[in-house]
């Protein structure tokens, strides 16, 4: 364990990703300093859709119950989405982002609430962890690393205070304009779409009444030919009063020279009362850091990657960054990681975001553009109706195919290909893929038995081979929990008798895919050469 400096890890940025990482590390006994410029979460309703996988993180962070209690839309109403053609109230619409279709492959249900509500829950949870110190109301000005650690210069945002923090590692979770990324000299590749977008937050009981025809829906995408694949997008903040809205606007638009009320009415297809709470703008672009690591400095969340809020991928991708990096930093600081384990963070996470941006976000824009150019209900109603029906099926396929995985990564054994957001949901235990839940003979789920470190699931493997794993883990200093179960259907569904699960609930190795000696399998999983 490292005892030098103010902390083992300084985390810059106390949004959901930074705070989630602090919890991940703090629960593993890592001393952290969390530096955040705002004293309170900012009341902008972004980052609302939380996937089943993200809710698994909240489960393991001890905050799932509190997060679900904080939701702003009643549970019996529903949190689904829909896509409409022409206007929100038009003739054609279909379900969108049906996360419930992949529910059997995860341990938890998905959730929806504004990001500031999520941040508040995470702040309360991190305050309970004694190994994490929070510094709210401080800006980071400098990041300087050397062979022994990193110095982080911080300044009080509304005061005269100055401090220099010393840590073994620094993680920048400080947003798309990341100071940490810039100070570390990490460059970005950007893909601009030359679109200015407006974000409106407004109150309207009239819109709530108009939307009563779509029970159980909380977010609404409107396609229109003139938008050329870009969206007008409504979302509920609560039930009955407050909404947010994104849409393209002319590049010279300001708060004072544009009729935003008319834009809302045009998108909806009807007039309703509007009281604005917020009018803001953002540029539609995709950006990805050219590396997620430079020496002792890492970036995560929007500091590593940013994209338009299409499909609810942003906050979920960032929280997966935290889960992936957290256990690897802890393993390194506790001395049992190999030299390449920290490099595997970039190796696994950066291609997954690149695939998310290319294969889901940009593909959706291009697919919608092509559809709107080819089909028009005024020109050929029958052809449009048939194509719209196909879109309904395609929306379901997208949910099934979004399955981020680390196939082919250097620290997983077995499987082919490379890390990607494209995959297929399956119950089989596959190297580099998320472990699916499975009931045990005890009546508990295997997720209830996963250890803080690695877990070996034994479904009838030769006892001598299991004991070899135990001895190898002891020799390497790798924390290993062994879960033994005799359920035949478990072995059949996983298609393996023995499964090595990483601390982030991804499969490092499964006996159905590859063989090898336990010591070599474990060495590979922790980034140590066999």
N, C-alpha and C positions, 0 to 999 in steps of 0.2 A: 504494500500500500504506500502511495505517495503522501507524505505529510508536509512537503514544502509549499510555501506560498499561502495565499488567502483561501484558495480552493483547489480542488483537483480539476474541476471544469468550470469555466465561466460561460454562461449562456447569455447571449445578447438578444433581447427581444422576448417580451413576456406575453405574446399572443398565445393562441392554442398550441402551436407547434413548440415554442420555447418552453412554455409551462409544462406541456406534456413530456418533453424531454427531461425537464428537471424532476418530474415525478418518477419517470422511468429510471433515472440515475439515482435519485434519492432513495428509492425503495431498495436499491441494490447496495446501499451504504456509501455511495460516492458523494463526497463533499462538493456542493455546487453553490455558485453565486449566480442568481438570475437578475439581470439588469434590464429594466423596462422604463421607457421614457414617460409613459402615462401612468398617473396614479390610479386611474380608474379605467375599466374597459370603455372603448369608444362606442357610442350608441348608433352604429351604422349596421343595418341588418344584412351582413354578408355571410358567406360560408354556412348556409343553413342545413344542407342535406348531409347527414352523417350515415354512412353505409353500415351494414352489419359488421364488416371487418373493423371499421373504426370503433364501433361500440364494444368490440372485444377488447380494444385497448382500454377503454373506460372501465370495463369489468376488471381487468388485471391491475388497473391503477386505483381501484377501490372507489370509483366515482360514478359507476353506472346508475345506481339508484338515485343519487342526487341529481344527475343530469336529466333523467327521465322526469323527475318531479319538477324540473325547471322549464319544461316545454310550454310554449305559449298557445298551442292549439290543442283543444281537448282530445284525448286519446280516442274517444268514440267517433270523432269526426273523420279521422284519416289524414294521411300526409302524402297522398299520391300526386302525380303530375299528369298533364295532358298537353297535347299539341293541337292547335286549331289553324284552319286555313282562312286567310283573308282578314277576319276579325275574331276577337275572342268569343263573340256570340254567334259566329257563323254556322253554316250548316254542317261543315266537316270538322271532325275532331277525333282524336284517338288517344289512348293512354300512353304515357311516356315515363321512362325511368322507373319501370315496375320492379323495384328492388326485391319485392316479396317473392319473385319468381326463383331467386337463388337462396332463399332463406334456409333450406335444408342443409346447405353447405357451410353454415356458420353457426357459432354458438349463441349469438345474440340477435335480436331484432334491430332494424335500422331505426333512426330517429330524425327529428327535424326541429330545430330551434335556432334563433338568431345567434350569430357568433359571439356577441357580447354576453349572452346568457351562458354559452359554453365556457367562455373565459372566466366568468364569475365562479362557476362551479370548480374549474381547475385551480383558480387562485385560492379558494377555500381549502381544496385538497392539499395543495403544495404547502400551505401554511401549517399543516399537521405533521410534516416530515422534518425531523430535527436536523437532518444533514443538508438541508437546502436553506440558504439565506436569500431573501428577496430585497432588491433595491429598486423601489418604484420611484419615478420622478427623476431618473438619471439618464443622460445621453452618453453614448460611447463616442469618443473623439479619435482615439488612436489605438492601433493594434500592432504590437511589435513582438516578433518571435525570435528566439535564439535556440541553441541546442538543448537548453535545459527547460524551456517553458515559454510562456507568452505573458507580456505585460499589456494590460488593457487600461488606457487612460479614460476616465469618465468624468463628467461634469454635471453638477446639479442643474436640472432644467429650469427651475425657477428660483435659483439661488446662486451663491458664490462658491459652493463647495467643489473641491477637486480631489480626486483620488486616483491612485494607480493600483490596479489589481494584478496579482500574480497567480497564474494557474499553469497546470501541465498542458491543458488543451482549451481552446475557445471554439464555441459553435455560434455562428451567426444565424439567428432566426429572426432577423430584423427587417424583413420585408423586401419588396422588389427594388427599393433604392438602398440596399444594404451597405452600411458603412463598413461592416466587417469584410464583406466580399471585396469592396474597393480597396480597403487598407491592406488586404492580403494579396492584392494584385491578381485576383481571379477574374478572368474576362468572361464575357457573355456572348452568345450567339442569339440574335434577335430576328424575329420574323414579323415584320410590320404589315398590318392589313389596311393602313391608311384610313381608319375609321375612328371618328370621335364618337364616344358613347356617353349618354347621359344616365345618371342614376337619380331617380326621384324616389323619395320616401314621402308618403302622403296618407291622409286619413279620409275614408269615405264609407259611410254606411250604405250609400246607394250602390256602389260596386259590389259590396257584400251581398246585397239583395239580388242583384243581377246574376251573380255567380251561384245562387242557390240551386240553379238547374244542374250544376255539376257537384253533387255531394261527394265529400271525401277527397276533393282535390285542393291542393294548397299552392301549386305553382303551375304556370300556364305559359306556353310558348306559342307565339303567333307568327305564322309564315305569311309573307306577302310578296308577290312578284317583284315589286319595286325595291325590295331589300336585298335581292340577289344572294339569298342564302343566309344573310344575317338576321338576327331575331329581334322581335319585340317581346319582352319577357316580363310577366307579372308574377309576383310572389306574395303570399300572405306573411305578415309578421305575427299577427294574432288572428283570432277568429272574430270578425265583425267590424273591425275598425281600420287597422293599419296595414298598408301594402308597400312594396317596393316595385320599381319598374326600371328596366334597362332597355335602351333602344339606340340605334344609330341616329345621329343628328348632323347637320352641316358642319364643316370644319370650323367655321367662324362663329358658332353658337356660343352665346354667353347666357348668364342668368337673366339678363334684362332684354335680350333682343329676340326671344323665341317664345311662341305660345305653347307652353308645355301642357296646359289643360286641354287644348285642342288635340295635341299628340296623343294623350291618354284616351280621349273620346274616339279618335280615329282608330286606334289600336283595338279598343273594346267593341266598337260598332254601336255605341250608344252613349248618351250623355249621363253624367252622374255628378254628385257633389264632390269637390276636391279641396282639401286644405293641406298645403305643402308643409312638411317638416324639414326637408333637406333637398337641395339641388346641387349635384356635383357632377364631375366629368372624369372620364378616363379614356386612355388610348387603347384601342383593341390591338394587342400584339401578343406574341408568344416569345418568351425568353428563357434560355437555359444556360446555366453556368457551364463553362467549358471544362471545369473540374469541380467536384464537390469537396475536394480536399487540397490544401496547400500546406504541407508540413504538419504543424500542430493546429492549424485552423481549418474548420469545416463550415459548410453552409447547409442549411436545411429549409424546407418550406419555401415561401416566396423568395427568399434570398437565393435559393438554388434554382428555382423555376417559377415562372408566372405565366398565366394564360387567362383568357376571358372566362367569366363564370358560366360556362356552358356545360351543363351535365353534372354539376356538383362534384367535380374532380379535385378542386384545389385544396381545401382543408383536409380532405381524406388522404390525398397524396402526401401532404406535409406531415400529418400525424404518423403515416407509415414510415416516413424518413426518420422520425423520432424513435419509433420502435426498433428500426433496423440499426441505427447508429448507437442507440443507448446501450444495448447489451454488449456491443463490440468495444465501446469505450470502457465499460465496466470490466470486461474480460482483460483488456490491456492493462488497466490500472491495477488489477488484482494479480497480474503477473502470469496468467496461464494462456494468454493469447499468443498466436504466432505472429511473425513480423508482417505478414500480408493481410491480417484480419481487418485492420482499419482501411486498407486500400479497397477491400471488398465492398465497403459502403458505396463508393463511387461506381464500382463495377456493377453492382446490383441495382442501385436506385436511379442512376442517371438514364440508362437505357429504358427503364420502365416509364419515366416521365416522357422521354422522347417519343415512345410508342403511344402513350396516352394522348399527347398533343397531335401526333401525326395520324394515328389510326382511329381516333374517336372524336376529338374536338374539331380539327381541320377537316377531317373526312365528313363530319356532319354538315359543316358549312358548304362543302363542295357538293355533297349529295343533295342537300336542300336546294342549292342553286340550280343543279341539273334538273331536278324534279320540277321546279317552278318554271324553268324555261321550256320544258317539254310538254307539260300538261297544264291545261287551262279549262275549267268547267264551262266557261262561256263559249270556248271554241269547240270542245268535244267532251260533252258531259260524261258519256259512257267510258271513254278512255281515262278520264280523270278519276272517276269513281273506282275503276278497277285498280289504278295505280295507288290510290289512297288506301285501298284495302291491303295492298302489298306492304305499304309503309307500316300499317298496324302490326303485321307479322315481323317486320324488320326491327321495330322498336323493342320487341321481346328478344330478338336474337342479340341485339346490342348488349343487353343486360347479361345474358349468358356468356358472351364472349369476352366481356371485361373481367379478366382474371389475372391480375398482375402476378408474375412469377419470376423465379431466378434460375430457370433451367440453364444448364451449361456454365453457371458461375463456378469460379475456382474453388469455393468452399463447400459445394454440394457434390455428391458423388452419385452418378447415374443420370440418365436423361440426356436429351440432345437439345440443340438449339442454343438460344441466348436469352438473357433476361428481357422480358417484354410485358406489355399490358394485355396483349392478346393471348388468350388461352381457352380452356374449356373447364367448366366446373365438373368435378368427378369425385366419387367417394374413395377411389383408389389412392393410396399413399404414394405420391410421386416426388422424387427428389427435386427440390427447388420450388415446390408448390405448398400452398397453405394446407395445413392439416384440417380435415373435415371432422366435425364432432361425431362421436360414436358412443352409445350407451354401453356401460359395463355390466357385468353380472351383479355387481353390488346395487345397481339401480342408479348410480351416479354416472355422470358423463365423463369421458376421458379428459375433457378440458378442466374438470374439477380436480383432477389428479396431477396435472402438469406442474413440474417443479419450477423454481425460479431460474435455474440454469438449464442444462440439457435434460431431456427426458427420453428414456428408452422404453418403448411400449413393447412388451413381450406377450405375444398371442400364441404361445405354444412353440417357441423356438427351442433348440437343444439347450438344456441347462448349462452345459459346459461353455457354450458360446456366449451366453448371457454373463456368466462369471468372468469370462475374458474381458468383456466390456467394463465390468465393475473394477477389475484390477487395473485396466488401462486408464480409466478415468482417475483412479486414485494416484497412479504414478504420474499422470500429467497435471494433476491438480484441478481437473475439470469437474465442476459440480454436476452430479448426475443423479437423477431420480429414476428409479425403475418401477414401472407400472406393469403388473402381471394380470392377465385375464384369460379365461378359458373359453370365452364365447366364440363358437365356430362362425357365427354370422359376422362377427367383427373381423375375423381373419379373412373371411371371404370378401367382405366389402372393401377392406383395405388392400386386398390382394398381396398381403405380406404377413409374415409371422413375426417380424422384428422391424421396428421403425425408430429411427433416431430423430428426435424433434428438437429444433433449435429453441433458444429462449424467446424468439419472436413468433413461435408457433408455425414456422415453416419447416418442412421436412428436409433434413440434411442427408439422409440416406434411408433406403428401405430395402429389405431383403429380397423383395420381389423384382427389383430392378438390377441390382449389382451385388457382387460378393467381394469380400476382402477381409483382412484381419482387423479386429476391433481397434487396435492401437492406431493403425493407419487411417481408419475411418474417422476416428476422433481427431487425430492430428490435422487431417484435411479440414474438418469442420471448424477448427479454431485457427485456421490460417497458418499452420505449421507444416513444413515439408515432411512427408512420410519418411 
